[in-house]
C-alpha cells in the first residue's frame, strides 16, 4: 500500500514525471528507494506503517520540517478499523 502499491506507485510516478517533489510513504523501504531513485533530489522516503498513528504523526512532522506544507496529499493506503462485521 502507499507509494509501494500499484495505484500509489503509479500516482507517484506521474507526479515525478511532472516534476513534482514527492514524499514517498509505505512499508517497503526497498520499493520506496527504487521509486525515489527515479528523481534524485526531488524525493524523500518514509517507510512507515500507516496504521501506526504515532509513526504517521512523526513522519508528517519530518516531511513538513524538510519541505514545508505540501501542496497535495494522496492518502491511498487502506486501513480499516472499528467496523462491525456481518
C-alpha positions as CSV (number, residue, x, y, z in Angstrom):
1,X,0.0,0.0,0.0
2,X,1.0,3.6,-0.1
3,X,3.7,4.5,-2.6
4,X,4.8,0.8,-2.8
5,X,1.5,-0.5,-4.2
6,X,0.2,-0.4,-7.7
7,X,-2.0,2.7,-7.5
8,X,0.3,4.6,-5.2
9,X,3.3,3.8,-7.2
10,X,1.6,4.9,-10.5
11,X,0.5,8.2,-8.9
12,X,3.9,8.8,-7.6
13,X,5.5,8.1,-11.0
14,X,3.1,10.5,-12.7
15,X,3.8,13.2,-10.1
16,X,7.6,12.7,-10.5
17,X,7.3,12.8,-14.3
18,X,5.5,16.1,-14.0
19,X,8.4,17.5,-12.0
20,X,6.9,17.4,-8.5
21,X,8.8,17.0,-5.3
22,X,7.3,13.9,-3.7
23,X,7.4,12.3,-0.2
24,X,7.0,8.6,-0.6
25,X,5.4,6.7,2.3
26,X,4.9,2.9,2.5
27,X,6.1,-0.2,4.3
28,X,8.7,-1.5,1.9
29,X,12.0,0.6,2.1
30,X,13.5,-1.0,-0.9
31,X,10.4,-0.3,-3.1
32,X,10.4,3.3,-1.9
33,X,14.1,3.7,-2.7
34,X,13.6,2.2,-6.2
35,X,10.9,4.8,-6.8
36,X,13.0,7.6,-5.2
37,X,15.9,6.8,-7.5
38,X,13.8,7.9,-10.5
39,X,14.1,11.5,-9.3
40,X,17.1,12.1,-7.1
41,X,16.8,15.4,-5.2
42,X,13.0,15.5,-5.6
43,X,12.0,12.6,-3.3
44,X,12.1,11.7,0.3
45,X,11.2,8.2,1.6
46,X,9.5,7.3,4.8
47,X,9.0,3.6,5.5
48,X,6.1,3.7,8.0
49,X,3.1,1.7,8.8
50,X,0.1,3.9,8.1
51,X,-1.9,2.1,10.8
52,X,0.5,3.5,13.4
53,X,-0.8,7.0,14.2
54,X,2.2,8.0,16.3
55,X,4.6,7.0,13.5
56,X,2.4,8.8,10.9
57,X,2.5,12.0,13.0
58,X,6.2,11.8,13.3
59,X,6.6,11.2,9.6
60,X,4.3,14.2,8.8
61,X,6.4,16.4,11.1
62,X,9.6,15.3,9.5
63,X,8.2,15.9,6.0
64,X,6.9,19.3,6.8
65,X,10.2,20.3,8.5
66,X,12.1,19.2,5.4
67,X,9.9,20.6,2.7
68,X,7.2,22.8,4.2
69,X,3.5,22.3,3.9
70,X,2.5,20.0,1.0
71,X,0.5,21.3,-2.0
72,X,-1.1,17.9,-2.3
73,X,-1.6,14.8,-0.1
74,X,-2.6,11.5,-1.7
75,X,-3.8,9.1,1.1
76,X,-4.3,5.8,-0.8
77,X,-3.2,3.2,1.8
78,X,-6.2,1.3,3.0
79,X,-6.7,0.9,6.8
80,X,-9.9,-0.3,8.3
81,X,-11.0,-0.4,11.9
82,X,-13.9,0.0,14.2
83,X,-16.3,-1.7,11.9
84,X,-18.8,-4.3,12.8
85,X,-18.8,-7.4,10.7
86,X,-22.0,-9.1,9.5
